[in-house]
Amino acid sequence: MSTTAPPGHAPDRATDLVPPATPAQAACYQRLRGHLADLKLSAAASALPALLDAAREENLSVLEALERLLGLQATASAARRADNNLRFASLPAPWSLEDYDFSAQPGLEEAVVRELASLRFLDDATNVIFIGQPGVGKTMLAIGLARAAALAGHRTYFTTCDDLIRRLKRALAEHRFPTGLRFFTQPRLLVIDEFGYRRLDEEGRSLLFEVINGRYLKGSIITTSHVGVSAWAERLGDPMLAAALLDRLLHRGIIVAIDGPSYRMRAHQAHTDALRQGLTSPAPATTPARQVAS
């Protein structure tokens, strides 16, 4: 089969274009590589030689070859975006929702979490508040949802309440507060872990309110707390500000209460039980020295 299309013939098979056996075809190939590089389609440029070989071997049409080439680029671009999103998200652990043991927390409605995992709550800037005693898996669930959002292409950021306030205080002292505030208000999803862990001073309360108010009806917040919302006024030290903050969080908000045993205490108990079993088990018989020598 000739690799050069006859005059006036529009090639419909990729085999009409490869391999670049003539100087004109070689020049065309180099121009194509240059176009891909100029358009920053690096994955497509790298895959082009192998794709042309596959097009010849499988007798692909031009349309099929182009679809496969651009599909490789699209897959590589999606993977790169996911990697960038995960790096930006700053997740403190590699957990996903699949790591959560729902059977260990019968008080938690798995169906609610599975619905949240669809990420539809991001569409209308719904907030999610996980409440439960320390160790029940609030942070694990928040990280799992944040990871799912980042991998789905949503700009996501994870922070503790203390770190958020500390960074905003520094931004305020350095006269760049608007920039610091935008960092926390622009992501599609913001996770604020350990809300209410420590009592806040007046400046901290004000800065936290600025973030929540700035995200109101614009972006979702996931927050975790070991105290119920009825105790937030005492934790914040300002009942009026707590009411305003809760009003914005709960206007489009879901409270997910986790009433169950601590993951950490369960792991500690399992480790202790295994240690006790090892101490009470009879010692294995030892091999006589003369048998070992032989």
N, C-alpha and C positions, 0 to 999 in steps of 0.2 A: 504494500500500500504506500502510495506517495505521501510524504509528510508536508507537501506544499499544495495548498488549495489551488485549483485552476482559476484563471482569470474570471471574475464575475461570480465566483462561487462563494457563498457565505458559509464558512465551516460550521457544521453542527455537531461534530464529534471532537472531543479533546485530542484524539489521535491525529487530527488534521494539523494540530499545532505543536506537537511534541514528537520526538525530541528535537532540540534546536540544532538540526544537522547542517544548516546553511548559515552563512554570515548574517543574512537578514533575520533569520529566526533567532540566532544568538543575540543580535542587537535588540530584538524585540523582548527577549527573555530578560536581558539586563535592564531594559527600560521598565519592565514590569516589576522587577526587584526594586528598582529605584522608586517607583510609585508607591509600593508597599512601605518602603522605609520612610518616604516623605510623609505618608499618612500615619506613621507610627504604628503600622500593623506588623509588629515584629514577629509575632507568632506565625502569621500567614507567610511572611517572607522566609522564615526558617523552614516552614513545612512545604514550601513550593517545590523544591526538587523531588521530594518523595511523592508529593501529590501528582506531579507530572508523570512519574514512573507508574503510579497506580492508575492514572487515567489511561495510559497506553496499555497496561496489562489487562485492565478491566473493561476497556473500550467505553469509557465514560463519555457522555456528551459534554459539551462546553458548559451547559447549564448545571449538570450534575457535578462537574469538577469545580465550578465556581461556588456552588452551594457547600460542597465539602470543605473547600479552602476557607470560606468565610465562617463556616461552622466551627472550624478549629480555632479561628481567631476569636470568635464570640465566646467559646468555652474558656480560652486562656484569659480573655479580658474579665469574664465573670469571676474566675478564680483569683485574679489579681485584685479586683475590687473587694472580694470577700476577705482576702488577707489584709488589705489596707483597713477595712472596716473593723476587723478584729483587733488589729494593732491599735487603732484609735480608741476602741471601746475600753481598753485597759482593764480587762476582766482579771480579777485576782486569782482565778482558778480555772482549769480547763473543763469544768462541769457542763453537761448538757442535761436536758430534761429526762433523757433516757437513764441518767445515773440516779435519779430520785426513786427511792423505794416507797411507792404509795402504800404498799401493804403494811408498812411500819407506822403509818399515820392514818388510821381508820377514820379519824375525825376530819380529815381533809377530803373535800370533794374532788376526786380525780377528774371528773367531767368538766369542772370549771377550769382547771389548769389546762386540760387538753383544748378547750375552747380558746383560752388565752394564747396557746401555742399556735393557733391559726393566724395570730397577729392582727386580727380584724379590729382589735381595740385601738390600734394605731391610727385607723382611718378617721376616727372622730376625736382623737386626742383624749381617749379615756385613760384615767389613772388607775393604778392597781396598788393596794396597800396590803402587804402581808403582815399579819400580827400573830405573835405566838411567843412562848417562852424561849429562852436561849437554847439552841441546839436542835430545834425541830425542823430545820431545813429551809428557813425563810430565805437566807442568802443564796443557797443552792438553787432554789426556784427562780430567784431574781436573775442570777447569772445565766441559768438555762434559757430563760426568755430573752435576755439580752443577747446571748450568743445566737439564738434563732433569728432575732431581728437583724443583727449584723450580717449574718450569712445570707439573709434575704435581701440585702442591699440597703438597709435603713441605717442612717447615721446614728450611732448609739454610743453612750458614754456611761461608765460606771464610776461612782465615787462614794465615799462615806460622807455622812453629814458633817463630821468634824473637818475633814479635808476640804470639802466645799467651802465652808465658812473661813477656814484658814487661808485658802487661796484668794478668796474675795477680799478678805481684810488686807492681804498683802497688795492686791491690785489697787485697793482704795488708797493705801499709804503711798503707792508709787504713781498715783494720779493717772491710772489707766483702768478705772473701774468699768466704764462702758465696754471696753474690750473684754475684760474679765467676765462681765455679766453675759455678754453674747456667747462666750464659750460654753456656758451652761444652758442658755436658752435656745440655741440653734439646733442641736441634735434632735432627730425625730423621737428618740427615746432617751430619757435620762433616768438612771438608777441611783437613788439616794439610800444607801445602806445605813443601818444603825441609827435611825431617827429616834431621838429621845433617849439615847444612851447616856448623854450627859446634859445637864441643864445649861441653857445658853444665856450669855450675857445680852445686854440690850442691843449692842451692835450686831451680834450674831443673829439674834431674832430678826432684826431688820433686814439683814442680808439674805437670810433664808427666805423671807417673804418676798424679796425682790425677785429671786429666782422663780419661785412658784407662781407669782403674779405675772412674770414675764412669759411664762410658758402656758398660762391659762388659755384654754381653747385652741392652742397652737401646736403643742407637742405633749406626748404622754410622759408621765412620771411613774416609775415603780419605786415604792419605798418600803422598807422593812422596819418593824418596830417591835420591841418586846413588851411595850405598854399599850394598852387600849387607847382609842382616841379620846375617851373621857378623861384620861390622865394627861393629855397633851397640854392643856392649859397650865397645869402645875409644872410640867417639864419646861415649857417655854417661858414661864414666869410672867405671862401677859395674857389674861383671858380674852381680851378684845382681839389681839393679834392672832391668838390661837383660833378664835371663831372665824376670822377672816381667812386664815390659811386653810382651815378645814372646809370652809364654804367653797373655795376654789378647787381643792383636791377632790371633794366628794360630789360636786355638781355633776361631773361625769366621772364617777369613780366606782370602783369595786373593792370591797373589803373581803379579803380571804383570810379567815381565822384558822389557825392550825392548832388544834387542841390535842396534843398527843405527847408521847415520851420523847426524850432527848436522844438524838442520834449519837451524840458523844457519850452520854451515860450508858446507852445500850452497847456501844463498842467497848466501853470500859468494863461493863459487866461481863461481856463475852470473853474479853481478855482475862479477867479475873477468874472466871469459871474454868477456862482452859488451863490457867496456872494451877488452880486447886486440883484439877483432874491429874495434871502431871505430877503433883506432889504426892497424891494418894495412890497413884498407880504403882504396882510392884516393879522393882528394878529388873531389867532384863538380865537373864543369865549370862555370865561372862564366859568367854572361851578360855580353857586352861592354857597356861603359858606354853606348856610342852607341845600342845596342838598347833599353836600359832607358829612356834619355831619350826615345826615340821612342814 
